[in-house]
Amino acid sequence: MPDRSRPTAAADHAGEVNVSVADVLAAQARLRRFLPPTPLHYAERFGTWLKLENLQRTGSYKVRGALNAMLAALERGDERPVICASAGNHAQGVAWASHRLGVQAITVMPHGAPATKIAGVQHWGATVRQHGNSYDEAYAFARELAEQNGYRFLSAFDDPDVIAGQGTLGIEIAPHAPDVVIVPIGGGGLASGVALALKSQGVRVVGAQVEGVDSMARAIKGDVREIDPMPTLADGVKVKIPGFITRRLCTSLLDDVVIVREAELRETLVRLALEEHVIAEGAGALALAAGRRVAGKRKCAVVSGGNIDATVLATLLSEVRPRPPRKPRRRSGERLRSRATSPPTSPSPSQSPHIPVTAVEETLW
């Protein structure tokens, strides 16, 4: 970050901030009036369930955290205009939430942000300011504007209300009784929230990052150096410094972080489009790309977003030639075991681990 004093101050403050399962449940109660649950899809060729957040209101899970934070602020009597820094998806979430709630919103996006994401923000009436060539430069400018004008700065990930909002995704997954859930990590808001929601249910939560864009994985190991991220298709997770609240939560809650090569990510995105007919952006395909290295009988990968630029998708489809998937092998006697030869089915809510959420199960199925 340009502001070298930020890490120390933010880290000191992070130690005083607590986010709990109760906050996630409170967020779910707020959001259910605005955001219906997104579906799960079984990707048979990958052997993995997919949580389709690419079908979310703004094409990304980010709207959960943005909306919860703004609703919580209004409950506290805070009606200030909101400003945020974002490469695109958080900005769209803030724009949609501000439109629904009648709150003024300003989004600072770096030059080079995908045109489809800028158009999405403008569609919902938020003001777009482009500044800098990276998220970190946009962040510093947004914080400066917030201090000068008395706006409320809304972090894309290092905010307790944002983390709790992202955790509602985990509540929706819980009735399916997975044994492991894989989530992409940028700043860590999604991973922190999902882990808060699911760890008490005995579910393993594994993070996924791209090689050279692995600031959270390094921070968990104690390496907090500020290293410029490598160019990547997954622009949504291209964060130089992860959150400080999220770093603490990820360190204590995540079971593992898998590092994916860029070539693996590109191939997975193309296979998702061609084999599963699911359009994902780079970060949206990241968890599934990591899934091949994660053991589990009932794996669930979060497709975090689908806001990919059309020209980028067209280029990938023309250039990337994915290897054909292995043909399934039928073992002796397997024909008679219908459970083994048919895709796993989602258990009824009554079969899932108990989670104290009123009326959640009834709305999911």
N, C-alpha and C positions, 0 to 999 in steps of 0.2 A: 504494500500500500504506500502511496505517497506520504501519508501521515504516519511517521515511524512511531509516534507516541500511542497510536491506536491500539496495538496489540496488548500492551501492558495495562492500559486503562480498561479495555474490554475484558481482558482476562480476569482482572480483579473483580469487576462487576459480575462476571459469569458465575463466580463462586457463590454469589449471594442469591442467584436465581434458581428456583426449583420448578420443575415441570413434572407432573405425576399422571398416573392413569386417570385420576379424577378430573384433571384438566382436559384430557382427551374425551372423556365421557360428556363433559360439559360442552365441549365443542361439537360433538355429535348432536346434542340436543338443539344447539343453535342452527346447525347447517341443514338438518333434515327438511326444513321448510323450503329450502332453496335448491339443494343439490340432491337429486335422486341417486341411489347407488349405481355405480358403473358395473357392467357385467364381467363375468369370468368366462374365458374361452379355453377349451382344452386343445392345445397344439399337439396332436398325436405324433407327428414326426419328430418333435422335440421332446416328447414325453413330459411336458410341463404345462401346468395351468398358467394362463395369462390374465392378469388383472388389467383390464383395458381402460386405463386413464386417458388414452388418446381419444376416447369418446366423451370425455368430460366436457362441461359447458364451454370452456375456452380451449379445448384440445390438450389440456395438461392438468395434472394434479394440483398445480400451484394455486388454483383458485380456492382450494379448501383452506389453506393457511391465510391467504389474503382476506377472505370473507370472514373467517373466524376472528382475526385480529381486529377488523373494522367493527364487527358486531360487538366484540368485547369492549372496545374503546367507547362506543356509543352507550353501552350499559354503564360505564364509568363516568359518563357525561363529557367525554372528550370528542368535540365536534370539529376539531381543527382539520384543515386540508391535509391530505396525505401525500407524501412524496416517497418515491422508491427508486432504486437503481436495479436494472435488470437487463439481461441479454435478450429477454423477450417474454418468456412464459409467466414469470412473476408479474411483469408489467401488465400483461393481459388479464391476469387474475385480479390485480388491483383495479384495473379499468372497469372490468365487468362488475365487481363488487361495488365500486363507487357509483356506477350507473344505477344499480338496484337500490342502493341505500341513500342516494342523493347527496353524496359527499364529493367535494372537489378533489381531484387527483392529478398529480404531476408525475410523469415517469421519465427518468433519465436513462437513455439507452446508448450504448457505444456506437460509433460509426462502424458500419459493417454488420450490424445486427440484421438477421434475416428479414427481408422485405415483407414476408407474410406475417411476421410477428408485429412489425411496426404497424401494418395495416389493421391488424386485429385490435391493437391498442386504440388507434384512432377511431375505429368503428364504434367503440363504446364511449367516445366523447372525452377521454382523458387527454391532457396536454402532453405532447411528446417533445422532450429536449434531447438532442443527440450531442454527446460530448465524449471525447477521448476515443481511444482505439481498443479499450479493454473494459471488462466489468469493473476492475479496480479503479480505473480513472473515472468511470461514470459514478461509482460509489462515492469517491472523494468529493466530486462536484455536487452530488445530491445531498450529502451531509452538509456541505457549505451553504447550499440554498436553504436547507431546513433551518439552520442556525440563524441565517440572515432574516428569514421571513416568518419564523415561528411555526413552520409546518411540523407535522408529526412524521418522522422518518420511520418507514416500515421496512425492516430488513427482509431479504428474501429467504433467510433461513435462521438467523441467530436471534430469534424473538420467541418468548415462551408461548404466546398465542398462536404464532405461525406454526411452531412445532406441534402444538396440540391439534391444530386444524389438520395438518398432514397426517396425524395419527389416526384420524377417522377412517382413513383407507384401511388400516389394520383391523379396525372393528368390522368392516365389511367383509374382510377375508376370513375372520375367525370362524364363522359357522361352517366353512368348508373343511375345517380340521386339517390344514397342511402340517407337514412335519418341518418344513423349511420354507422361508420366504426370502427372495432375493430382491434387493432394491438398489437402484443406482445412487451414487453419492457424488454430490458437488460440494456444497457447503455443509451438508449433513442434516438438514431439516427433515427430509422425508425418512431417512434411516432412523433418526432419533425418535420421531413420532410413531412409526410403525413398530419399532422395538418396544417402546413403552406400552403400546396396545397389546402386543402378542407375547412378550417374554413371560408374563405371569401365566399364560396358557401352555407353557412348555414348548413353544414353537421356536426353532432356531431362526435367527435373522442374520443374513449374510449380505454384506455390502459389495458393490461392484464399482470399480474405477478403471479408467483407461491408462495404459502405460504412458508415463510422462505427464499425466494429469491426475496425480495420485496424492494430493496434498493431505487428505484425511488419513490415508493409510500410513503416510510418513509421520503425521502428527501423533497418531495412536502409538507409534513406536518411539516417540520422543523427539523426532526430528521436526522442528518447527521453523526450519529455514524457509525464507521466502524465495521460491524458485519459479521462474516464469513457466507456465504450462506449455506443452508442445501443441502444435496445431492438431486439431482433431475434428472429426465429424460430429462429435458429441459436444457441441458448443454450450449446451445447457448445463454441463457439469464442469465447465472450464473455470475453476476458481483457484486463485493463487493462495489465499489463506482461508481455511475452513472456519466455521463459526467456533466461538469459544464455549458457549453453552452446549452446542451440538458435539463438540470435540469431547467434552466430559461425558456426555450421554453415550456417544458411540463407543468410547473406550470401555465403559462399564457394561454396556448392553449387547454390543454386536459379538457374534460368535466368530466371525472371520470377515476379511475383506479380500476379494478376488480381483486380481489385476488382469485386464483384457488387452490383447494386442489390437491395434487399429485395424489390421486386416480382418481379424475375427469379427470385429464390430460391423465393418462394411458388409461382410458376407451374411451375417445374421440379419441385418436390416433388409437386404435383398431377398433372403429366404422368407422372411416374415411377409413381405409383399407378394411374392410369387406362390408360396405354398400355403400360407394361412390367410391371405387376402387382408392383412392387417398393415395399415400404413403407420409407420413410426418414424419419429425423428431420431437422430443419432443417439441421444441420451435415452430415448425410449426403448431402443433395442439393446441397451447395455446390460441390463439384468439378465436377459435371455442369453446373451453371448457368454456371460459368466456361468450360466446354469450347467453347461457341460462339465464343469469342474466341481460341481457341488453335488454331493451324494444325497439322495432322499427318495422315498417312495411316493410322496405326494408333494412335489415341488411346485411352488408358485412364484412366477417372475412378474414384477410390476413393469408394465409398458407405460412409462411415466408421461409420455406425450407424443403427439402426432403432428406437430406443427413444423413440417419439413418443407423447405422451399422446393417448388415444383422443378426448377432447373437442376437442383442438386439431386433430387430423386431420379430424374430422367438420366442424368449422367451416370449415377450408380447402376441403374438398370441396364445401361448400355455397356458399361465397362466391367462390372463384376460378374464373374461366372462361377456361381457357387458349386461346390462339389455335390454330386447327387447323394442324398441321404442313404444310409445303409438300409437294405431291405430287412424287415422284421423276420426273426427266426422263430419257427414254431417247434417247440420241444415235444418230445414224445409224451402223449397223454394230455397235452395242453388244450387240445380241442374240446375236451370234456369240461374244462374248468372255465366257465363263462366269465368269471371275475377276472381271470388272467388275460382272456382274449378280447375283452371289451374295454373301452376307455373307462377310467375310474369315474365314478359318479359322485356328485356332491352330496354329502350326508344331509339329512334333514336337520333343522336347527336343534331338535331335541336330542340328536346324537352328538352334537358338537360340544366342545368344552364349555363350561359355564362362563358367561361373561355378563356382568350385571348391566345390561343395556335394555331399557324399557322399549318395547315395540320395535327394536331393530330387526329381529328375526322376521317378524311379520312383514316388514317392508321389503326385505331382501328377496324373498322367494314368491 
